[in-house]
Amino acid sequence: MAENNPIHTARKKPVIVQVSDTGRLQPQARELEDAVLGALMLEQDAFFRVNETLKPESFYSKTNQLIYKAIVDLAARQEPIDMLTVVDQLKKNGALETVGGPLYISQLTENVASAAHLERHAQIVAEKYLARELIRYTGEIQGKAYDETVEMKDLMQEAEGELFRISQQNIRNEAVQINPVIKEARDLLERAANRKEGLSGLPSGFADLDKITSGWQNSDLVIIAARPAMGKTAFVLSMARNMAVTFKVPVAMFSLEMSNVQLVNRLIINVCELPGDKIKSGRLEKYEWEQLEYKIKDLYDAPIYVDDTPSLSIFELRTKARRLVREHKIQCIFIDYLQLMNASGMTFGSREQEVSTISRSLKGLAKELNIPIIALSQLNRGVEARQGIEGKRPQLADLRESGAIEQDADMVCFIHRPEYYKIYEDERGNSLAGIAEIIVAKHRNGATGDIRLRFKSEFAKFINLSEDQAIREYASSMNKEGEETKVIPITAPNVEDFIASQDDDSKPF
């Protein structure tokens, strides 16, 4: 039913696009809008109870939008908010007559008794606004879907981005009293104390790294960065294998660079320790086939979930991650790699702004799901331009495309292989052949430092130095058993013994 009061005649055009084929009214709560505005003018400091929830456009009525805008202007200048100051501000904004004059403002305050239920009323108003936004945008999408000149892929990306923007508007965390948080923290400490390895988070399988990190912590965003060919993917695959196979931790891998078959082939090379070219060609010797069949058993039924969606958007990632956590109890997510992600459908002035949005969203997702998210990242070419042993070590300033990555991350680790830069000895004369340094450059909740791992390039695999030493000692003892020192071809039974010894030594705790 149309109304003839000045409140409605002042509206030149609807703020929200109506859905013409239904003829239904837009979601709204006019009485609650009036109650919220009246409460804001009656009770001191009431505005700060709802300012995170409401914006001027949250109100359906154009009149109420103008009034709330005047209240926001007063709050920004830290001036008192009451009927008289709001009327004065509306005069300054040139909107007093549009809203119906002082009479309408006085009616708002007369029709509300108190601000007792202000937060709930404001939440309902905000929810109605979100419903209108969804109706508005789905109407636009519907119109574009009928347009045969529009590419469906572009339309889907646009829809994802806009829905992500709308969903972000309703994310609000309430402050909580510290007591339950203290209890949660104490419970974590007790659980860590009862674990023989002394970790409060998820073990990586690399003992020295776990000593620094105490394991990957829930809600943390971990960035692992390196220049190309340093072994980023090999590193996370080695970790994923350790976590899923050794410690039975369900993990998910989002591979934006390789297909799921390519990724699994890399994992087979890693686990079975067979040359990559032989895996690709299938030209394996008899004993290598036996080794493959023996070791690949570890991967069957391993709680590793792989998603190879190309050009993955942050909106898609959130949807997929939530489902994986809900259905498969995923405890850690790997992303290979961050710069290949996008924020489709959202407009940015530069790629740097887009990457900033992605990293910020990843941190928010880690908090929401309460699991660690480990994202790989590329470094810029600054490393290549620097000279000397120390010059080739990556720095936080080398993070590619956005300084926001450093800000959003709880931990930043670099992978550095001096051998790649033809640096074969350190300052003390120790060999650096096959050595990879994991540099913990930023650790928001703990210490920083460097640890060393053995990188077996032929198998694209990282292992503990102690594990590598045990293997070498075992191989040496095998050679001493014979009369001759020449290399003897390995038979299938010996391979099994060798692999079994690796399994025993691979457990860091």
C-alpha positions in Angstrom: 0.0 0.0 0.0 1.4 3.4 -1.0 2.0 6.0 1.6 1.8 9.7 0.9 3.9 11.2 3.7 7.0 13.3 2.9 9.3 10.5 4.0 8.4 8.4 0.9 7.8 11.2 -1.6 11.3 12.3 -1.0 12.7 9.1 -2.5 13.3 9.8 -6.1 14.2 6.2 -7.0 14.4 3.0 -5.1 17.7 2.1 -3.6 17.2 -1.6 -4.2 16.3 -3.1 -7.5 12.9 -4.8 -7.3 12.4 -8.3 -8.6 9.7 -7.6 -11.2 8.5 -11.2 -11.6 7.5 -11.7 -8.0 6.0 -8.4 -7.0 7.0 -8.9 -3.4 8.3 -6.2 -1.1 11.9 -6.0 -0.4 13.1 -7.4 3.0 12.8 -4.6 5.5 12.1 -3.8 9.1 10.9 -0.2 9.2 9.7 -0.3 12.8 13.1 -1.6 14.0 14.9 1.0 11.9 12.9 3.7 13.7 13.6 2.1 17.0 17.3 1.9 16.4 17.5 5.6 15.5 15.4 6.7 18.4 17.5 4.7 20.8 20.7 6.2 19.4 19.4 9.7 20.2 18.1 8.8 23.7 21.0 6.9 25.2 24.6 8.2 25.5 27.3 6.1 23.8 24.6 3.8 22.2 26.1 4.4 18.8 29.3 2.6 19.6 27.3 -0.6 20.3 26.1 -0.7 16.7 28.6 1.2 14.6 30.3 -2.0 13.5 27.0 -3.6 12.5 25.3 -0.7 10.7 26.1 1.6 7.8 23.8 4.3 6.3 22.9 2.0 3.4 21.8 -0.7 5.9 18.6 1.2 6.3 15.8 0.6 3.8 14.3 4.0 4.2 16.2 6.8 2.4 15.0 9.1 5.2 16.6 6.8 7.9 19.8 6.6 5.8 20.1 10.4 6.0 19.5 10.5 9.7 22.0 7.7 10.4 24.5 9.5 8.2 24.1 12.6 10.4 24.6 10.5 13.5 27.8 9.0 12.0 29.1 12.5 11.3 28.5 13.6 14.9 30.3 10.5 16.2 33.2 11.1 13.9 33.7 14.5 15.5 33.1 13.0 19.0 30.1 15.3 19.6 27.1 14.3 21.7 24.3 12.5 19.9 20.7 13.6 20.8 17.6 15.0 19.0 18.9 18.6 19.0 22.4 17.8 17.7 21.0 15.4 15.0 18.6 18.1 13.8 21.5 20.6 13.6 23.6 18.2 11.7 20.8 17.5 9.3 20.6 21.2 8.6 24.3 21.3 7.9 24.0 18.4 5.5 21.0 20.1 3.8 18.8 17.1 4.5 16.5 18.3 7.4 13.5 19.1 5.2 14.0 15.9 3.2 13.6 13.8 6.2 10.5 15.5 7.4 11.9 18.2 9.7 12.3 18.3 13.5 8.8 16.8 13.9 9.9 13.5 12.4 13.0 13.4 14.5 11.0 14.0 17.7 8.6 11.2 16.7 11.5 8.7 16.5 12.5 9.4 20.1 8.9 9.3 21.4 8.2 5.9 20.0 11.1 4.1 21.8 11.3 3.4 25.5 14.9 2.4 25.9 18.0 1.0 24.2 17.7 -2.4 26.0 17.6 -4.5 22.8 19.5 -2.2 20.6 22.1 -4.7 19.4 19.6 -7.3 18.4 17.5 -4.7 16.6 20.5 -3.5 14.7 21.5 -7.1 13.7 18.0 -7.6 12.2 18.3 -4.4 10.3 21.7 -5.5 9.0 20.4 -8.9 8.0 17.5 -7.3 6.0 20.1 -5.2 4.2 22.2 -8.3 3.3 19.0 -10.0 2.0 18.3 -6.9 -0.2 21.8 -7.0 -1.5 21.5 -10.6 -2.5 18.2 -9.9 -4.2 19.7 -7.0 -6.0 22.8 -8.8 -7.2 21.1 -12.1 -8.2 18.7 -9.9 -10.2 21.6 -8.4 -12.0 23.2 -11.8 -12.6 19.9 -13.1 -13.9 19.7 -10.3 -16.4 23.3 -10.9 -17.6 22.7 -14.6 -17.8 20.1 -14.0 -20.5 22.6 -11.9 -22.5 24.2 -14.2 -25.0 27.1 -11.8 -25.5 28.3 -12.3 -22.0 30.9 -15.0 -21.3 29.7 -17.5 -18.7 33.2 -17.9 -17.2 33.5 -14.1 -16.7 30.0 -13.9 -15.3 30.8 -16.8 -12.8 34.0 -15.0 -11.7 32.1 -11.7 -11.2 29.4 -13.5 -9.2 32.0 -15.1 -7.0 33.7 -11.9 -6.2 30.5 -10.0 -5.5 29.1 -12.7 -3.3 32.4 -12.8 -1.4 32.2 -9.0 -0.9 28.6 -9.3 0.4 29.5 -12.2 2.7 32.4 -10.2 4.3 30.0 -7.5 5.4 28.4 -9.7 8.0 31.5 -11.1 9.5 31.7 -9.8 13.1 33.5 -11.3 16.1 32.4 -10.4 19.5 34.9 -9.7 22.3 34.8 -12.3 25.0 35.8 -12.2 28.6 39.3 -13.6 29.2 38.4 -16.5 31.5 37.3 -19.1 28.8 40.3 -18.1 26.7 42.7 -18.7 29.6 41.1 -22.1 30.1 41.5 -22.9 26.3 45.2 -21.8 26.4 45.8 -23.9 29.6 44.2 -27.0 28.0 46.6 -26.6 25.0 49.5 -26.4 27.3 48.5 -29.5 29.1 48.0 -31.4 25.9 51.4 -30.3 24.7 53.0 -31.4 28.0 51.4 -34.8 27.7 52.8 -35.4 24.2 56.3 -36.9 24.3 57.5 -34.7 21.4 56.5 -31.6 23.3 54.7 -29.9 20.5 51.6 -27.7 20.9 50.8 -27.8 17.1 50.9 -30.2 14.2 54.3 -31.9 13.6 56.0 -31.3 10.3 58.2 -34.3 10.6 61.3 -32.2 10.6 62.6 -32.3 14.2 64.7 -29.1 14.2 62.0 -27.1 12.5 59.4 -28.4 15.0 61.7 -27.2 17.9 61.4 -23.6 16.7 57.7 -23.7 15.7 56.4 -26.1 18.4 54.5 -27.5 15.4 52.2 -25.7 13.0 49.7 -23.8 15.2 45.9 -23.6 14.7 44.7 -20.3 13.0 48.2 -19.4 11.8 49.0 -18.3 8.3 52.4 -19.7 7.3 54.2 -18.4 4.2 57.0 -20.5 2.8 58.8 -18.5 0.1 61.7 -19.2 -2.2 63.0 -18.4 -5.7 62.0 -20.9 -8.5 63.8 -24.3 -8.4 64.5 -24.1 -4.7 62.2 -27.0 -3.9 59.1 -25.3 -2.6 56.7 -28.0 -3.8 59.1 -30.7 -2.8 59.2 -29.3 0.7 55.5 -29.2 1.2 55.1 -32.6 -0.3 57.7 -34.0 2.1 55.8 -32.3 5.0 52.4 -33.6 3.7 53.9 -37.1 3.5 55.3 -36.9 7.0 52.0 -35.5 8.5 49.6 -37.8 6.7 51.6 -41.0 6.6 53.7 -40.9 9.8 51.4 -38.9 12.0 48.0 -39.7 10.4 47.0 -36.0 10.2 44.4 -35.3 7.4 45.8 -32.6 5.1 44.5 -30.9 1.9 46.7 -29.6 -1.0 45.5 -27.0 -3.4 47.8 -27.2 -6.4 47.4 -24.3 -8.8 50.5 -25.1 -10.7 50.3 -28.8 -11.4 47.5 -31.3 -12.1 46.6 -33.8 -9.4 48.3 -36.6 -11.4 51.5 -34.6 -11.7 51.4 -33.8 -8.0 50.8 -37.5 -7.1 53.7 -38.5 -9.4 55.9 -36.1 -7.5 54.7 -37.7 -4.2 55.4 -41.2 -5.6 58.9 -40.1 -6.5 59.3 -38.6 -3.0 58.0 -41.7 -1.1 59.4 -44.4 -3.3 62.8 -42.7 -3.9 62.9 -43.5 -7.6 64.2 -41.1 -10.3 61.6 -38.9 -11.7 62.5 -39.6 -15.3 62.0 -43.3 -14.7 58.6 -42.7 -13.1 57.6 -40.6 -16.1 58.8 -43.1 -18.7 57.8 -46.2 -16.8 61.2 -47.8 -17.6 61.9 -49.4 -14.2 64.2 -52.3 -13.5 62.7 -55.3 -11.8 64.0 -54.3 -8.3 62.7 -50.8 -8.9 59.2 -52.1 -9.6 59.5 -54.1 -6.4 60.6 -51.0 -4.5 57.7 -49.1 -6.0 55.1 -51.7 -5.0 56.6 -51.9 -1.5 56.8 -48.2 -0.7 53.6 -47.0 -2.5 51.6 -49.0 0.1 52.3 -46.0 2.4 50.3 -43.7 0.2 47.2 -45.9 -0.1 44.4 -44.6 2.2 46.7 -41.8 3.4 44.5 -38.8 4.5 45.8 -36.5 1.7 43.2 -34.6 -0.4 44.3 -32.9 -3.6 42.5 -30.2 -5.5 44.0 -28.9 -8.8 41.5 -26.2 -9.7 43.4 -23.8 -11.9 43.2 -20.0 -11.2 41.5 -20.7 -7.9 39.7 -17.7 -6.4 39.7 -16.9 -2.7 36.0 -17.3 -2.7 36.2 -20.9 -4.2 39.0 -21.7 -1.7 36.8 -20.7 1.3 33.9 -22.9 0.0 36.1 -25.9 -0.7 38.1 -25.6 2.6 35.0 -25.4 4.7 33.6 -28.5 3.0 36.9 -30.4 3.5 37.1 -29.5 7.2 33.4 -30.5 7.7 33.5 -33.7 5.7 37.1 -35.0 6.1 38.3 -33.3 9.3 41.2 -31.6 7.5 43.7 -30.2 10.0 46.1 -28.4 7.7 45.8 -26.8 4.2 48.7 -26.3 1.8 48.4 -23.9 -1.2 50.9 -24.1 -4.1 51.2 -21.2 -4.7 49.7 -17.9 -3.5 50.5 -15.7 -6.5 48.5 -18.0 -8.8 45.4 -17.3 -6.8 43.0 -14.5 -7.7 40.2 -12.5 -6.2 37.9 -12.8 -9.3 35.0 -10.5 -9.7 36.6 -7.8 -7.4 38.1 -4.7 -8.9 41.6 -3.6 -7.8 43.9 -0.8 -8.8 46.9 -3.0 -9.0 48.0 -6.6 -8.6 49.6 -5.7 -5.3 46.2 -4.7 -3.9 44.7 -8.0 -5.1 47.5 -10.1 -3.5 47.0 -8.1 -0.3 43.3 -9.0 -0.3 44.2 -12.7 -0.9 46.7 -12.9 1.9 44.3 -11.1 4.3 41.5 -13.5 3.3 43.8 -16.5 3.9 44.6 -15.3 7.4 40.8 -14.8 8.0 40.1 -18.3 6.7 42.8 -19.8 9.0 41.1 -18.1 12.0 37.7 -19.1 10.9 38.5 -22.8 10.4 41.0 -22.8 13.3 43.7 -24.7 11.4 47.1 -23.8 10.0 47.2 -22.7 6.4 50.6 -23.0 4.7 50.9 -21.1 1.5 53.9 -21.1 -0.9 55.0 -17.8 -2.3 57.4 -16.6 -4.9 60.3 -14.2 -4.2 61.3 -11.3 -6.5 64.6 -11.1 -8.3 66.3 -9.1 -5.6 68.1 -12.2 -4.4 69.7 -12.8 -7.8 71.2 -9.2 -7.9 73.0 -9.5 -4.5 76.5 -11.0 -4.3 78.3 -13.1 -1.7 77.2 -16.0 0.5 75.0 -13.7 2.7 73.7 -11.8 -0.2 72.0 -14.8 -1.6 70.1 -15.5 1.5 66.4 -14.4 1.1 65.0 -11.5 3.1 61.5 -10.4 4.0 61.8 -7.5 1.5 62.1 -10.1 -1.3 58.5 -11.2 -0.9 56.9 -10.8 -4.4 54.1 -8.4 -5.3 52.9 -7.4 -1.8 54.4 -6.3 1.5 51.0 -7.2 3.0 52.0 -10.9 2.8 54.6 -10.2 5.5 52.1 -8.3 7.6 49.3 -10.9 7.4 51.5 -14.0 8.0 52.1 -15.3 11.5 55.2 -17.0 10.2 57.5 -16.5 7.2 60.0 -19.2 6.2 62.5 -19.2 3.4 64.0 -22.1 1.6 67.6 -21.5 0.6 70.0 -23.9 -1.1 73.5 -22.4 -1.4 74.4 -25.1 -3.8 72.0 -23.6 -6.4 74.2 -20.5 -6.5 77.4 -22.6 -6.8 78.3 -22.0 -3.2 79.6 -25.3 -2.0 81.2 -24.4 1.3 80.2 -22.2 4.2 82.6 -19.7 6.0 83.9 -22.6 8.2 84.7 -24.8 5.2 81.8 -27.2 5.8 80.3 -28.8 2.7 77.0 -27.3 1.6 76.4 -30.0 -1.1 72.8 -31.2 -0.8 72.1 -28.9 2.1 68.9 -26.8 2.3 68.4 -24.1 4.9 65.0 -23.3 6.3 65.1 -19.7 7.5 62.4 -18.8 9.9 62.5 -15.0 9.3 59.3 -14.0 11.0 57.6 -15.8 13.9 54.9 -13.8 15.5 54.5 -16.1 18.5 58.0 -17.5 18.9 61.7 -17.5 18.0 63.3 -17.1 14.7 66.3 -19.1 13.4 67.8 -21.3 10.8 67.7 -25.1 10.5 69.4 -27.4 8.0 67.8 -30.3 6.1 69.2 -32.7 3.5 67.7 -32.1 0.0 67.8 -35.2 -2.2 67.3 -33.5 -5.5 67.0 -36.7 -7.5 63.9 -37.6 -5.5 62.7 -34.1 -4.8 62.7 -34.9 -1.1 63.7 -33.2 2.1 64.8 -35.2 5.1 66.3 -34.6 8.5 70.1 -34.5 8.6 70.1 -37.1 11.4 68.0 -39.3 9.2 70.4 -38.9 6.3 73.4 -39.7 8.6 71.7 -42.9 9.7 71.2 -44.0 6.1 74.8 -43.3 5.2 76.0 -45.3 8.2 73.8 -48.2 7.2 75.0 -48.2 3.6 78.6 -48.0 4.8 78.1 -51.0 7.1 76.6 -53.0 4.3 79.7 -52.4 2.1 82.0 -53.6 4.9 80.3 -56.9 5.2 81.7 -58.2 1.9 85.3 -59.1 1.0 85.3 -56.7 -1.9 84.6 -53.0 -1.7 83.1 -52.7 -5.2 79.5 -51.7 -5.5 77.2 -54.8 -5.6 73.8 -54.6 -7.4 71.0 -54.5 -4.8 68.6 -57.3 -4.8 65.0 -57.1 -3.9 65.3 -58.5 -0.3 68.1 -56.0 0.5 66.0 -53.2 -0.9 63.3 -54.0 1.5 65.7 -54.1 4.4 67.1 -50.8 3.4 63.7 -49.2 3.1 62.5 -50.7 6.4 65.5 -49.1 8.1 64.6 -45.7 6.6 61.1 -46.0 8.0 62.5 -46.7 11.5 64.8 -43.7 11.3 62.3 -41.3 9.7 60.4 -40.9 12.9 61.9 -37.8 14.6 60.4 -38.6 18.1 
